[in-house]
Structure formats: C-alpha cells, structure tokens
Amino acid sequence: MKTKSFLTIVVLGIMALGIVSCSNEDTGDSQNLPVSAPIFYHVVDTVYTPFFTAGSFSFNNFLFWGNNKGNLSISAPDGVQMKNQAPYVLSWDKNLGLGIYPVNITAKNSEGFAEDNIVLVSELGGDFVMTYNHNSESTIHGMSIRKPVHFNEKGELWYNDPWDSGNSISGSWSCISKNEIEGSYSKSGQIDQYFLKVTLNYDNLTGLPKLNGYWYETEPAMGQEKGVISFNFDRDSEFATTYYSQNKQWDPNFASEDFPQIYHPFDSIKQSDFGGWFTAYCDAIPNEKGYRLYLGVDKKIFRGVENSKETWSWVSDNEIQGTFMEHSDFVESEDKFITFKGSVAMDHRGLPVISGYWYTGKEAAEGLEAGKIKLYYENWDDWWGEGW
C-alpha cells in the first residue's frame, strides 16, 4: 500500500511539473524577468502650449516599470493631470493660466522609485485691437488705433502701420503672475514710453480672449493710472495669428480627406510622405502676415483654389523649395508669386518647421532674398483627432 501511494505521489508530481512547464512556455517566462526600480528616460525639459488651449504630452514610451508596475503620482498646478494607468499622458485643460509651471512626476514600485521633472509653459500670442482712453475711472474704451497689436511668445509686441510709420509702436511684455501682464511700448521715432498692466480673461459672449487694465506714463503703480486700456482679440484680422493657427478656432474650410494633416507630434519626418497644412510667416512683410498653405504629397500647394502654378519639391536631403500665390484669388496674376527655400527640422512641439528665405516671383536666386520665412506645421491632434 505504501509503495502504491508513493508511486501515485511521484506520478502526480511529474504531472504537476509538466503543467508548470507548459504554463511557463505559454507566458514566455515573463515571471522569470529581473525586477528593478522604475526608470524614466528624460527626453524633454520644456513643453510649450498656446494659451486657452487644452493639450497633452505622452510619457508612454519614456517610462520603464522594471517588470514590476507600481503607482504614478504627479505634482502640478490645477488643471494638469496624469492618470495612473497606461497610456501615461500628461494633459491640461484650456483654463491653465499664462505662465511657467514646474511639473514633477514620480513612478514608484516595490523596488524603488524614479522621478522626472519638466516645465510646462503657457504662452501668449496673437493679434489684439488696442483701445484706450484718458479716464482711469471709466469702463468705456472710447479711442482705438483700429489696427491689431501683435503679441508673440518671445515677450514682444508691435504694430506696424504700412501707411504711416509714425503711428507704429513696438515694445515688450512679461507675465508677472497667473494671467497678469505688464509691458511697455513707444511710438516709432519717439523716446517717451508708455506702460501697461492688464489681466487676461475671456469675453462672456464670444469666449475670445481679451486683456483689460490700465496704462501709465511711468512704471505701473497704484494711483498713477492715466486711463483704461484693453486689447480685444481680433478674430476678423486679415493676419494669421498664433491663436488661430495653434488653437484651431477658425473654420477649416478646406480640411477634408483630400487635404489631411499627416504628422502628429514627434513623428519621424520622411520625404516620401511629407506634407500637410502650414502657416508661413514672411518677416519683411508688414505685420508678419501669415499665409496658409497645404503642401500636398503630390508636390502641389493648395491655397483655396486648385491650380498648377503653385508647387513645391525637395532640393536636397532636408531642404524644400516652393512657389505659391500671394492671394489665392489672384490665379491669373503673374506678379503675385512668392517663392521660398528652407530647411526642414523638428520644432519644440515635435512637429515640422521650415526655415529659410522668401523671394518675390518664381525663382530663388542667391542675393535676391526678400526676407526670412518660417512655415509652422499646424497641430490638429487636440482638435480633430487622428486622420485630420
């Protein structure tokens, strides 16, 4: 009886080993992989986002759990979050104020922890119509230069009057706290400076951004206000703006399956399928007027009217040359062409940018450069999703 029982135990033991062996084969021996503390692969110091825009940045490919998944935590301002589950995406809503925000992300498991730190920068940009008066107690902005003042993310502001240079202004601005801005400017050819202190908020009816506050003849100080000043976002401006090009508030009249966006942030740039919607800025043109171009994979440029006169091509491994019409409705005009030539690189958003020079006419000849040009790829991921 004891021998029979012993044989039974041996047989059962062999069967159990067989089951365990099969189980290990089915799972690819994952249980035998070495376990370690998490590892963050630091790939970026700063993430930029236009103001009043929801956005995201993926860490999914930059976090290794050491074969032992644990918990993810984040230290960040209100409105910035990351879920404790894959895919690991840092996201923020459109109410994130202007400013610079440190973000700390910690991954922790039973073997230890790892941290990554980035800076999230919410930037101001766009064309605003400046109105002002000489009564600091008034809420009516009775006077206006009726032309857009341009704010950019570098802290610069200007208005270039193409008809009266004496009416042009230039200056600077900075964010002193969440959504609060101070700046100064002067008129062309004048020494006197004017100062401003305004707060960014949004119109209750239109939802568009505006800057409201006071202007001064000296550094901003309580009781020294000379009048009320406001900058209302100019949605009817003829000039392309940071707000429109990055926040996608315009009506995408030509966005369709025929004119799709191709790249998403940090996609590799390939000549074979390069293309998509770009906004081009020629710096020698008054007010940095923006031109919206669609660079097709078929090497045609689309500006609203299809024609064979607007094309582009690769001229070297990383250099592009193209020709487009200054106005899409001037199809029959032969003297309204702009030619550009520039190198292609990836900007801080992980999207293509073309930097180079522009020329009047259809040729790009050395020594005939009219000015510098940059073509920024429009990021539609947050607004239109995959396929746009």
Order of alpha helices (4+ residues) and beta strands (2+ residues): alpha-beta-beta-beta-beta-beta-beta-beta-beta-beta-beta-beta-beta-beta-beta-beta-beta-beta-alpha-beta-beta-beta-beta-beta-beta-beta-beta-alpha
